[in-house]
């Protein structure tokens, strides 16, 4: 294919950048809001510990303070990701969001480790008596309600904005909710005379947190390994619905959930003038962008509708069918 047969359609218009900026701005707003709510939870635990003299509750409040670090990591990550494309990063900086989410995954691993080690220590070496009173239940139930609300809200906004960092941070917040549930259940059983239930619940929570970490790493891997983001059949259906397009193949997508880069080949009438063929390419770009709002960059390759192009497969590389002799040349 010659350069004149190739239509490079870039979606990096001013409007496209504004859309990305608006998305980043909304994500950062959610992170600041969640940071505030997490601080409220942490301060409630801390000051309750001071008021009652409960060392464990005060320590839990301090630990919750450090949980807000995931929000700060997300805010910094989104600040870096929102920077526009430049000469050194022609595809932009969106993957900084992925790096930030992976870092939160690491934090989840440490959280699971800390919960598990404390639980095993309690099982093998015993633990101090747990004080059970109405205040303990009130604080833990209150923080649980806030954590569940925060996690569900953040997860919903993460899905809406296709944000890896919001999804990862929601899982991190839910890990705190798991811990709160563990403490509440443990307090109930301790009150009933079964103190061993407390560390057992903690071990179950550690496993749940590990699963959350795996979800975060799985999502980050999809971006960093350039996993396909949009089903090929869906793209082909949209492209082939454009007037003048006789076929579509070699569809490739990659990027983050919120910013997808795509290239595809479309077949047109071999006798079609170049000007008309380029117009078809423009219409394919418009159709793709209107059908998949997460697509920020489209490259449309125009090819003549001839038998040789019809033989090209989308999902596997071309296979050499001819035999080669000792010098490696096809005969």
Buried (B, 14 or more C-beta within 10 A) or exposed (E): EEEEEBBEBEBBEEEBBEBBEEBBEBBBEBBEBBBEBBBBBBEBBBBBBEEBEBEBBBEBBEBBBEBBBBBEBBBBBBBBBBEEBEEEEEBBBBBBBBBBBBBBBEBBBEBBEBBBEBBBEBBEEEBEEBBBEEBBBEBBBBBBEBBBEBBBBBBEBBEEBBBBBBBBBBBBBBBBBBBBBBBBBBBBBBBEEEBEBBBBBBBBBBEBBBBBBBBBBEBBEBBBEEEBBBEBEEBBEBBBEBEBBBBBBBBBBBBBBBBBBBBBBBBBBEEBEEEEBBBBBEBBBBBBBEBBEBBBBBBBBBBBBEEEBEEBEBEEEEEEEEEEEEEEEEE
